[in-house]
Amino acid sequence: MLMNYSIEIVGFYVGLNLIINLVLAYRVSGSRVKTKIMTGTGDDEGLYNTSRAHITNVEYTPIGLIGLVMLHLLSSSIYVIHLAGALLTIGRILHAIGVSRTGQSSPPRLFGTLLTWISQLVAGLGCLYYALT
């Protein structure tokens, strides 16, 4: 049955999002070394934007991944897991691109936020559905 592969699917999205987070953290560290600002962001806009990309990723990604794990535990359809996982991953990448480039609103930031929220909605509704049926 297809459901037997759901833990591998969850593992795939967890792995991708761990790597995304590591790349974002590495970019912050590189910016800190370059600017010699080890705490906070000072007046450096680039460091601020890079830090915000990492911080918001850390804020949103764990809850999204918890949703994927719960969908697996509830024996959800693999298609629901893929939908929530793909939306989360693409959303976090787009958001990081948008925030890293500018502190202002931008299409990647907007679409990244929207996809992240839709991912959480899919996971939340999926959890409720599979928990109650």
N, C-alpha and C positions, 0 to 999 in steps of 0.2 A: 504494500500500500504506500502511496506517496507520503503520507504523514510520517512514515518512518525516517524520512530525511529532514524533518523539521529542525532537529538539533544542529545538523550540519549547516542549514540555512542560517540559523541564528548565529552560529559560530562564524560564518562568512561575514555577516554584517558587524558583529562585534569586532572581528579582526580588522576590517576596513576602518571602522571608526576609531579603534585604538591607534592605528597608523596615522589617521588624519590628526588626531589629538597630539601625537608625538611630533609630527611635522610642524604643527602650530606652536607647540612648546619650544621646539628647536629654533624657530624663527624669532620668538621672543628672546631667547637666550642670545642668539646672534646679534639682535638689535641692542641688547643690553651691553654686550661686549663692545660693539661698534660705537655706541654713544657714551659709554662709561657711566651709565645710569643703572645702578644695581637694585635700587628700590624705587618704586613708583615709576612715573614716566617723565617727570620734569616737564619741560616745555616742548619736548620732542613729539611732534605730531605722528611721525612714522612709528615710533615706539608705542605711543598711545593706541594707534589703530591696530598694530600687530597684537598688542596685549588684549584689546577688546575682542579681537577675533578668537583668541584662545579662551578668554574668560567666558564668552557666550557659548562657545562649544562645550566647555565644562559644565555650564549651567543646563544645557538642553539635552546633550547626548545621553547621560546616564539614565534619565527617566525614559527616554525613547528605547534604550536597550532593555530596560526592565520590562517595558511593554512587550518587546519581542520574546523575552524569556517566558513571560506569563502566557503569551499566546501559545508557545510550544507546550508549556505545562498543561494548558487547557485543551490540548489536542486540536488546535486550530488548523484550518486549511493552510497548506503551504503557500497558497496564493495570497492569503491575507498577510502572512508573515513576510513574504517577498514585497508586497505592496508597502507595508509599513516600513520595512528595512530600507528599501530603495528610496522611498521618499525622504526618510531621515538622512540617509547618507548623501544623496544629491543636495538636499536642502542645506546640510551643514557645510558642504563644499562651496556651494554658491554664496552662502552667507559669509563664510570666511574670506572669499575672494572680494566680495563687496565691501566688507568692513576693513579689510587690510589696505585697500586702495584709497579710501576716503572716509572721513568721519560723517560725511553727509549721506543722505539717502541715495541709493543707487539701485538699478534693476536687479543685479545679482543679490544684493542684500534683501530687497523686498521679496523676490521669488524664493530665496533661501529660507527666509522666515516663514513665508506662506507654506512651503513644502514641509518644513519641520512641524508646523502646527497641524497640517493635514495628516502627517504621519502619526502624531500623537492622538488625533481624533480617530483615525482608523484603528490604532492599537487599543485605544480606550473603548470604543464601541465594540471591537472584536472581543475584548476581554469580557465585557458585559454580556454579549451574545453567547459566547461559549461557556461562561460561568452559569448562565441562567437556563440553558437548553440542555 
